[in-house]
Amino acid sequence: MAPAEHGECFVLCSGSEVDLDLGNYERYLSVCLTGDNNITTGKIYLDVISKERRGAYLGRTVQIVPHVVDAIKDWIKRVGKICVDGSGEEPDVCIIELGGTVGDIESMPFIEALTQLRHEVGSTNFVSIMVSYVPTVHGEQKTKPTQHAVKSIRSHGLIPDIIACRCEQPLADSTVRKIALHCQVDVEQIVVVRDMPTIYQVPLLLREQKLVPLLLSKLGLNTLSVPQPLAVKGTELWESWKTVATAQYDSTIDIALVGKYVSTPDAYMSTNKSLEHASMRVGRKLNLHYIDAEDLEPAVQASEPAKFDKAWEVLKAASGIIVPGGFGKRGILGMMHASKWARENKIPYLGVCLGFQVAVMQFARDHCSMPNADSEEFGALSDDAVIIHMPELDRQNMGGTMRLGLHKTIFQEGSEWAKIRTLYGGGDAVEERHRHRYEVNPAYVERLHEAGMQFIGKDESGQRMEILELKDHPYFVGTQFHAEYQSRVLDPSKPYLGLVAASAGCLDKFLKPE
């Protein structure tokens, strides 16, 4: 998926590369999903074709109905029973998001599958929530798009039990009654999901709109006996969420994100959210400034000096700098300049994946007598390649051939001083998710170490560099892994928390044991 077109490619613990929506579910529900939680048309057709090749259909003609539709239903039934919250218990409820828009041709087999599933499990075990936008045109709230959407989905057999109306402002009572009348639902079945100051307040809004009792009633969940420890845990979670979601911040924190895909902020969705989580924990309002890495380069200074000056003005005004992941040579020099500025001017810096690698390259150029230090990804010659292609990976096929998923990082002996290790709790190892095919060249590690770059975290073999940190710096950290993938609203990613806290001048508070 091209980041500029589809947004970020999210990575699960299993190593599956999936749509960024699964990252949203993991962050807000504090669950750990698998690749099977992401159902795509390609996966379903591959499953059906594989079964046909194995003779599972006994030579019968394979068709969309029933074979593809049955495969979708079977997939949902199987995955819906998998525990994702760490409790070890089979879930009581499975949430299914049917993406796209009513009438999209690629969604039709899935709509048919859910229609049949509703019939098979019974209406008391199935609730359909339809999300529809209610626009306001010249001050008038228009209900026709929702009416037509409901009519269309009903014609395909899927009957909405709840209609969630997205809107900028609260809907008038007359608008709600009109939607209920023409969509043949009760007024109580209309949930008005208006814009909120932050997305973290949406659960509070849904509770206000009485979505919880509506779901309890329709699915018969109010008859379940909830164990006391689980009930207490849920109550504490809700109170913590309300505290975080409604907090008011008097101070702000300015963080500069120097990247390649800044024209599409969704390309950095997990990074953005991790910075938000960390800012809320620190008690500051986040001001995130996107800087196109190319705008920091001399070529832009020569061709568009105003753009160059503006980019550097924003960078120099920031309290902290982050360089996230990416691929390709474009903007690399600008990222290196950003890491150099942060290193030399004692500005808190976090380099993630590519941001980790460019920090190594720039450090090697400045302190290891390697003026041409570079990466094999960008055509570096052997004598200058401080970043190399991981030898065990496929160099020909690009799709799904990276080092992916959850891997362990071991903190090295003598790294007790490291701020990032303290943030992680001072243990011996951490497990974070990866997505990369290049790494620090082991042949130059000792040379970099002698010059002052400390690789405090390595993989289990001791050959792969995972975390770097500079001793004589307020916070200069690089991670080969993507810690943002496991950040949670109430449990911020530790490297990101360190960056934001250092930028706010309160890192010491988070380095002290609780």
C-alpha positions as CSV (number, residue, x, y, z in Angstrom):
1,M,0.0,0.0,0.0
2,A,1.4,3.4,-1.0
3,P,1.5,5.6,2.1
4,A,0.6,8.7,0.2
5,E,-2.5,7.0,-1.2
6,H,-3.7,4.6,1.6
7,G,-2.0,5.9,4.7
8,E,0.2,3.9,7.0
9,C,0.8,0.2,6.6
10,F,0.2,-1.2,10.1
11,V,2.2,-4.2,11.4
12,L,0.8,-6.7,13.9
13,C,2.7,-8.8,16.4
14,S,2.4,-11.8,14.0
15,G,4.2,-9.8,11.3
16,S,1.1,-9.3,9.2
17,E,1.0,-6.0,7.2
18,V,-2.5,-4.6,7.4
19,D,-4.7,-1.5,7.0
20,L,-4.2,1.3,9.5
21,D,-7.8,0.8,10.8
22,L,-6.5,-2.3,12.7
23,G,-4.0,0.0,14.5
24,N,-6.9,2.1,15.6
25,Y,-8.7,-0.9,17.0
26,E,-5.6,-2.0,18.9
27,R,-4.9,1.4,20.3
28,Y,-8.4,2.2,21.6
29,L,-9.5,-1.3,22.7
30,S,-6.1,-2.3,24.1
31,V,-6.2,-5.6,22.2
32,C,-3.6,-7.6,20.1
33,L,-5.0,-8.7,16.8
34,T,-3.7,-11.2,14.3
35,G,-3.5,-11.3,10.5
36,D,-6.8,-13.2,10.4
37,N,-8.6,-10.2,11.9
38,N,-8.0,-8.5,8.6
39,I,-10.3,-10.1,6.0
40,T,-9.6,-9.1,2.4
41,T,-11.2,-10.1,-0.9
42,G,-7.8,-11.5,-2.0
43,K,-7.5,-13.7,1.1
44,I,-11.1,-15.1,0.6
45,Y,-10.6,-15.9,-3.1
46,L,-7.2,-17.5,-2.3
47,D,-8.9,-19.6,0.3
48,V,-11.7,-20.7,-2.1
49,I,-9.3,-21.5,-4.9
50,S,-7.0,-23.5,-2.6
51,K,-10.0,-25.5,-1.5
52,E,-11.1,-26.1,-5.0
53,R,-7.6,-27.3,-6.0
54,R,-7.6,-29.7,-3.1
55,G,-10.9,-31.2,-4.2
56,A,-12.9,-29.8,-1.3
57,Y,-15.9,-29.0,-3.5
58,L,-15.9,-32.5,-5.2
59,G,-15.9,-31.1,-8.7
60,R,-18.9,-28.8,-8.2
61,T,-19.0,-25.5,-10.0
62,V,-17.4,-22.9,-7.7
63,Q,-19.4,-19.6,-7.5
64,I,-19.7,-16.4,-5.5
65,V,-22.8,-17.8,-3.9
66,P,-22.5,-20.1,-2.0
67,H,-18.7,-20.8,-2.0
68,V,-17.2,-17.3,-1.6
69,V,-19.9,-16.2,0.7
70,D,-19.6,-19.3,2.8
71,A,-15.8,-18.8,3.1
72,I,-16.5,-15.3,4.5
73,K,-18.9,-16.6,7.0
74,D,-16.6,-19.4,8.1
75,W,-13.7,-17.0,8.5
76,I,-15.8,-14.7,10.7
77,K,-17.1,-17.6,12.9
78,R,-13.6,-18.9,13.3
79,V,-11.8,-15.6,14.1
80,G,-14.7,-14.4,16.3
81,K,-13.8,-17.0,18.9
82,I,-10.1,-16.1,19.2
83,C,-9.1,-14.2,22.3
84,V,-7.4,-10.9,21.6
85,D,-7.4,-9.2,25.0
86,G,-4.9,-11.5,26.8
87,S,-7.6,-13.0,29.2
88,G,-7.5,-16.4,27.5
89,E,-11.3,-16.4,27.4
90,E,-13.5,-16.8,24.3
91,P,-15.0,-13.4,23.4
92,D,-18.7,-12.7,24.0
93,V,-18.9,-10.2,21.2
94,C,-17.1,-10.0,17.8
95,I,-17.0,-6.6,16.1
96,I,-17.0,-6.7,12.3
97,E,-16.3,-3.6,10.3
98,L,-17.6,-3.7,6.7
99,G,-15.6,-1.0,5.0
100,G,-16.4,1.0,1.9
101,T,-19.7,2.5,0.9
102,V,-23.1,0.9,0.2
103,G,-23.2,-0.1,-3.4
104,D,-19.4,-0.6,-3.9
105,I,-19.1,-3.6,-6.1
106,E,-16.2,-5.1,-4.2
107,S,-18.4,-5.2,-1.0
108,M,-21.3,-7.2,-2.4
109,P,-20.1,-10.7,-1.4
110,F,-19.4,-9.4,2.2
111,I,-22.9,-7.8,2.4
112,E,-24.4,-11.1,1.3
113,A,-22.3,-13.0,3.8
114,L,-23.4,-10.8,6.7
115,T,-27.0,-11.0,5.6
116,Q,-26.9,-14.7,5.7
117,L,-25.0,-14.7,9.0
118,R,-27.7,-12.6,10.6
119,H,-30.3,-15.1,9.5
120,E,-28.2,-18.1,10.8
121,V,-27.4,-16.8,14.2
122,G,-30.7,-15.0,14.8
123,S,-31.5,-11.3,15.3
124,T,-30.9,-11.5,19.0
125,N,-27.2,-12.4,18.3
126,F,-26.6,-9.9,15.6
127,V,-26.7,-6.1,15.6
128,S,-26.1,-4.1,12.4
129,I,-24.9,-0.5,13.0
130,M,-24.9,1.6,9.9
131,V,-22.8,4.7,9.8
132,S,-24.1,7.5,7.6
133,Y,-23.1,11.1,7.2
134,V,-25.7,13.8,7.7
135,P,-24.5,17.0,5.9
136,T,-25.5,20.5,6.7
137,V,-26.1,22.6,3.6
138,H,-26.8,26.4,4.1
139,G,-27.8,25.7,7.7
140,E,-30.2,22.9,6.8
141,Q,-29.5,19.3,8.0
142,K,-30.1,17.0,5.0
143,T,-31.4,13.5,5.7
144,K,-31.8,12.3,2.1
145,P,-28.3,10.7,1.8
146,T,-29.0,8.6,4.9
147,Q,-32.5,7.7,3.7
148,H,-31.1,6.5,0.3
149,A,-28.2,4.6,2.0
150,V,-30.6,2.8,4.3
151,K,-32.9,2.0,1.4
152,S,-29.9,0.6,-0.6
153,I,-28.6,-1.6,2.2
154,R,-32.0,-2.9,3.0
155,S,-32.4,-3.9,-0.7
156,H,-29.4,-6.1,-0.3
157,G,-30.9,-7.8,2.7
158,L,-28.9,-6.2,5.5
159,I,-31.2,-4.4,8.0
160,P,-29.8,-1.6,10.2
161,D,-30.6,-2.0,13.9
162,I,-28.9,1.2,14.8
163,I,-28.1,4.2,12.6
164,A,-25.0,6.2,13.7
165,C,-25.4,9.6,12.2
166,R,-22.0,11.4,11.7
167,C,-22.4,15.2,11.7
168,E,-20.5,18.3,12.6
169,Q,-23.1,19.6,15.1
170,P,-25.8,18.0,17.1
171,L,-28.9,17.0,15.1
172,A,-32.2,18.8,15.7
173,D,-34.9,16.6,17.2
174,S,-36.9,17.1,14.0
175,T,-34.0,15.7,12.0
176,V,-33.7,12.7,14.2
177,R,-37.4,12.0,14.0
178,K,-37.4,12.4,10.2
179,I,-34.5,9.9,9.8
180,A,-36.3,7.4,12.1
181,L,-39.6,7.8,10.2
182,H,-38.2,7.3,6.7
183,C,-35.7,4.7,7.7
184,Q,-38.3,2.7,9.6
185,V,-36.5,2.6,13.0
186,D,-37.4,3.9,16.4
187,V,-35.9,7.3,17.5
188,E,-34.0,5.4,20.2
189,Q,-32.2,3.5,17.4
190,I,-30.6,6.8,16.1
191,V,-27.2,7.6,17.6
192,V,-25.9,11.1,16.9
193,V,-22.1,11.0,16.6
194,R,-21.3,14.7,16.4
195,D,-17.7,16.0,16.1
196,M,-15.9,16.1,19.4
197,P,-12.9,18.2,20.6
198,T,-10.8,15.0,20.5
199,I,-11.4,11.5,19.3
200,Y,-10.8,10.3,22.8
201,Q,-14.1,11.9,23.9
202,V,-16.1,9.8,21.4
203,P,-16.7,7.0,24.0
204,L,-18.1,9.6,26.4
205,L,-20.4,10.8,23.6
206,L,-21.6,7.2,22.8
207,R,-22.4,6.6,26.4
208,E,-24.3,9.9,26.5
209,Q,-26.3,8.7,23.4
210,K,-27.2,5.5,25.3
211,L,-25.5,3.2,22.9
212,V,-24.4,0.9,25.7
213,P,-27.9,0.0,27.1
214,L,-29.1,-0.3,23.5
215,L,-26.4,-2.9,22.7
216,L,-26.9,-4.7,26.0
217,S,-30.6,-5.0,25.3
218,K,-30.4,-6.1,21.6
219,L,-27.7,-8.7,22.2
220,G,-29.0,-9.9,25.6
221,L,-25.7,-9.0,27.3
222,N,-27.5,-7.6,30.3
223,T,-28.2,-11.2,31.3
224,L,-24.6,-12.2,31.5
225,S,-23.0,-12.5,34.9
226,V,-19.8,-10.4,35.0
227,P,-17.1,-11.6,37.4
228,Q,-16.4,-9.1,40.1
229,P,-12.7,-8.6,39.3
230,L,-13.6,-7.9,35.7
231,A,-16.3,-5.5,36.7
232,V,-13.9,-3.6,38.9
233,K,-11.3,-3.5,36.2
234,G,-13.8,-2.1,33.7
235,T,-15.0,0.6,36.1
236,E,-11.4,1.6,36.8
237,L,-10.6,1.7,33.1
238,W,-13.6,3.9,32.4
239,E,-12.7,6.4,35.1
240,S,-9.1,6.5,33.8
241,W,-10.3,7.1,30.3
242,K,-12.7,9.9,31.3
243,T,-9.8,11.6,33.3
244,V,-7.5,11.5,30.2
245,A,-10.2,12.4,27.7
246,T,-11.5,15.4,29.6
247,A,-8.2,16.8,30.9
248,Q,-7.4,20.5,30.1
249,Y,-3.8,21.4,29.3
250,D,-2.5,24.9,29.9
251,S,0.9,24.3,28.3
252,T,1.8,23.1,24.8
253,I,4.7,21.2,23.3
254,D,6.0,21.7,19.8
255,I,7.4,18.6,18.0
256,A,8.7,18.6,14.5
257,L,8.1,15.5,12.4
258,V,10.6,15.4,9.5
259,G,9.4,12.9,6.9
260,K,8.8,11.9,3.3
261,Y,5.0,11.6,3.3
262,V,4.0,14.7,5.2
263,S,1.4,15.6,2.6
264,T,-0.6,12.6,3.8
265,P,-0.5,12.7,7.6
266,D,-2.3,9.3,7.7
267,A,0.9,7.9,6.5
268,Y,2.2,8.5,10.0
269,M,-1.0,7.6,11.9
270,S,0.6,5.4,14.6
271,T,3.4,8.0,15.1
272,N,0.9,10.8,15.4
273,K,-1.2,8.8,17.9
274,S,1.9,7.8,20.0
275,L,2.9,11.4,20.3
276,E,-0.6,12.3,21.4
277,H,-0.6,9.5,24.0
278,A,2.7,10.7,25.3
279,S,1.6,14.3,25.4
280,M,-1.5,13.5,27.4
281,R,0.6,11.6,29.9
282,V,3.0,14.5,30.2
283,G,0.1,16.9,30.5
284,R,0.8,19.0,27.5
285,K,-1.2,19.9,24.4
286,L,0.6,18.6,21.3
287,N,1.5,21.0,18.4
288,L,2.8,18.7,15.7
289,H,4.6,20.4,12.9
290,Y,5.2,18.4,9.6
291,I,8.3,19.2,7.7
292,D,9.0,17.8,4.3
293,A,12.6,16.4,4.6
294,E,13.4,17.6,1.1
295,D,12.8,21.2,2.1
296,L,15.8,21.1,4.5
297,E,18.2,20.2,1.7
298,P,20.6,22.6,-0.2
299,A,18.9,21.9,-3.5
300,V,15.7,23.5,-2.3
301,Q,17.7,26.4,-0.8
302,A,18.9,27.1,-4.3
303,S,15.6,26.7,-6.1
304,E,13.0,27.8,-3.5
305,P,14.8,29.7,-0.7
306,A,11.6,30.8,1.0
307,K,10.5,27.2,1.4
308,F,13.9,26.2,2.7
309,D,14.0,29.1,5.2
310,K,10.5,28.3,6.4
311,A,11.4,24.6,7.0
312,W,14.5,25.4,8.9
313,E,12.6,28.1,10.9
314,V,10.0,25.5,12.0
315,L,12.7,22.9,12.8
316,K,14.8,25.3,14.9
317,A,11.7,26.5,16.8
318,A,10.7,22.9,17.8
319,S,11.3,21.6,21.3
320,G,11.8,18.1,20.0
321,I,12.3,16.3,16.6
322,I,11.2,12.9,15.3
323,V,12.3,11.3,12.1
324,P,9.9,8.3,11.4
325,G,10.3,5.3,9.1
326,G,10.2,5.3,5.3
327,F,11.8,3.9,2.1
328,G,13.8,5.4,-0.8
329,K,16.4,8.1,-1.2
330,R,14.2,11.1,-1.5
331,G,14.6,13.5,1.5
332,I,17.4,11.4,3.1
333,L,19.8,14.3,3.2
334,G,17.2,16.5,4.9
335,M,16.6,13.8,7.5
336,M,20.3,13.6,8.2
337,H,20.5,17.4,8.6
338,A,17.6,17.2,11.1
339,S,19.4,14.6,13.1
340,K,22.7,16.6,13.0
341,W,20.9,19.7,14.2
342,A,19.3,17.8,17.1
343,R,22.5,16.1,18.1
344,E,24.7,19.2,18.0
345,N,22.1,21.6,19.6
346,K,21.0,19.2,22.4
347,I,17.4,19.0,21.0
348,P,15.5,15.9,22.0
349,Y,15.5,13.5,19.1
350,L,13.8,10.2,18.3
351,G,14.7,8.3,15.1
352,V,12.5,5.4,14.2
353,C,13.7,2.7,11.7
354,L,14.8,5.0,8.8
355,G,15.2,7.8,11.3
356,F,17.5,5.5,13.3
357,Q,19.6,4.7,10.2
358,V,20.0,8.3,9.1
359,A,21.2,9.2,12.6
360,V,23.9,6.5,12.3
361,M,24.9,7.7,8.8
362,Q,25.2,11.4,9.8
363,F,27.1,10.5,13.0
364,A,29.5,8.3,10.9
365,R,30.1,11.2,8.5
366,D,30.8,13.7,11.3
367,H,32.8,11.5,13.8
368,C,34.1,8.5,12.1
369,S,36.1,10.1,9.2
370,M,33.5,8.7,6.7
371,P,32.3,11.7,4.7
372,N,30.4,9.5,2.3
373,A,28.8,7.2,4.9
374,D,25.5,5.9,3.4
375,S,23.1,3.0,3.0
376,E,23.1,0.2,0.5
377,E,19.5,1.1,-0.1
378,F,20.7,4.3,-1.7
379,G,23.6,2.8,-3.6
380,A,26.4,3.1,-1.1
381,L,29.7,1.5,-2.0
382,S,31.0,-1.2,0.3
383,D,33.6,1.1,2.1
384,D,30.8,3.6,2.9
385,A,27.9,1.3,3.7
386,V,27.3,1.8,7.4
387,I,23.7,0.6,6.7
388,I,23.4,-2.7,4.8
389,H,20.7,-5.0,3.4
390,M,19.9,-7.8,5.9
391,P,21.7,-10.8,4.4
392,E,19.0,-13.3,5.1
393,L,16.3,-11.4,3.3
394,D,15.0,-11.8,-0.3
395,R,16.6,-9.0,-2.4
396,Q,14.4,-9.7,-5.5
397,N,10.9,-9.7,-4.2
398,M,9.8,-6.6,-2.2
399,G,6.4,-7.6,-0.9
400,G,6.3,-9.1,2.6
401,T,10.0,-9.9,2.6
402,M,11.1,-7.6,5.4
403,R,11.8,-8.4,9.0
404,L,8.3,-8.1,10.4
405,G,6.5,-8.5,13.6
406,L,7.4,-8.9,17.3
407,H,11.1,-9.5,18.1
408,K,13.1,-9.3,21.3
409,T,15.7,-6.6,22.0
410,I,18.3,-7.3,24.7
411,F,19.7,-4.4,26.7
412,Q,23.5,-4.6,26.7
413,E,25.7,-4.8,29.7
414,G,26.7,-1.4,31.0
415,S,23.7,0.3,29.6
416,E,22.0,1.0,33.0
417,W,22.7,4.7,32.4
418,A,20.4,4.8,29.4
419,K,17.3,6.9,29.7
420,I,15.3,4.6,27.3
421,R,16.2,1.5,29.4
422,T,14.9,3.3,32.5
423,L,11.7,4.3,30.7
424,Y,11.1,0.6,29.8
425,G,11.4,-0.3,33.5
426,G,15.0,-1.1,33.7
427,G,14.6,-4.8,32.7
428,D,16.9,-6.9,30.5
429,A,14.8,-7.0,27.3
430,V,11.8,-5.6,25.5
431,E,9.7,-6.9,22.7
432,E,8.6,-4.5,19.9
433,R,7.4,-4.8,16.4
434,H,9.6,-4.4,13.3
435,R,9.3,-3.6,9.7
436,H,12.6,-3.1,7.9
437,R,15.0,-4.8,5.5
438,Y,18.2,-2.8,6.2
439,E,20.3,-2.7,9.3
440,V,23.5,-1.2,10.8
441,N,26.6,-2.8,9.3
442,P,28.2,-4.9,12.1
443,A,31.6,-4.1,10.6
444,Y,31.3,-0.5,11.7
445,V,29.7,-0.9,15.2
446,E,33.0,-0.8,17.1
447,R,34.2,2.2,15.2
448,L,30.9,4.0,15.9
449,H,31.0,3.0,19.6
450,E,34.5,4.4,20.0
451,A,33.3,7.7,18.5
452,G,30.5,7.9,21.1
453,M,27.5,6.2,19.6
454,Q,26.2,3.7,22.1
455,F,24.2,0.7,20.8
456,I,22.5,-0.2,24.1
457,G,20.0,-2.7,22.6
458,K,20.8,-5.6,20.3
459,D,18.9,-8.6,19.0
460,E,19.3,-12.0,20.6
461,S,22.2,-12.8,18.3
462,G,24.1,-9.7,19.4
463,Q,24.7,-8.8,15.8
464,R,21.8,-6.6,15.0
465,M,21.6,-3.1,16.4
466,E,18.2,-2.2,17.8
467,I,18.6,0.9,20.0
468,L,21.1,3.7,20.1
469,E,21.5,6.5,22.6
470,L,24.0,9.2,23.2
471,K,25.2,9.7,26.7
472,D,25.9,13.4,26.7
473,H,22.6,14.5,25.3
474,P,19.2,15.3,27.0
475,Y,17.5,12.7,24.8
476,F,19.0,11.4,21.6
477,V,17.5,7.9,20.9
478,G,17.1,5.8,17.8
479,T,15.2,2.5,17.5
480,Q,15.3,0.1,14.6
481,F,11.9,-1.2,15.7
482,H,8.6,0.7,15.4
483,A,7.6,1.3,19.1
484,E,4.5,3.3,17.9
485,Y,2.7,0.1,16.9
486,Q,2.2,-0.9,20.5
487,S,1.4,2.5,22.0
488,R,-2.0,2.7,23.8
489,V,-4.1,5.6,24.9
490,L,-3.5,4.9,28.6
491,D,0.0,3.3,28.2
492,P,2.1,5.5,25.8
493,S,5.0,4.0,23.9
494,K,8.2,4.5,26.0
495,P,10.5,5.9,23.4
496,Y,7.8,8.4,22.4
497,L,7.1,9.3,26.1
498,G,10.8,9.9,26.5
499,L,10.9,12.3,23.5
500,V,7.9,14.3,24.6
501,A,8.9,14.4,28.3
502,A,12.4,15.5,27.4
503,S,11.0,18.2,25.0
504,A,8.8,19.4,27.8
505,G,11.7,19.5,30.2
506,C,10.2,17.0,32.6
507,L,11.9,13.7,31.6
508,D,13.4,13.3,35.1
509,K,9.9,12.8,36.5
510,F,9.4,9.7,34.3
511,L,12.9,8.3,35.0
512,K,12.2,7.9,38.7
513,P,10.7,4.6,39.9
514,E,7.1,4.9,41.0
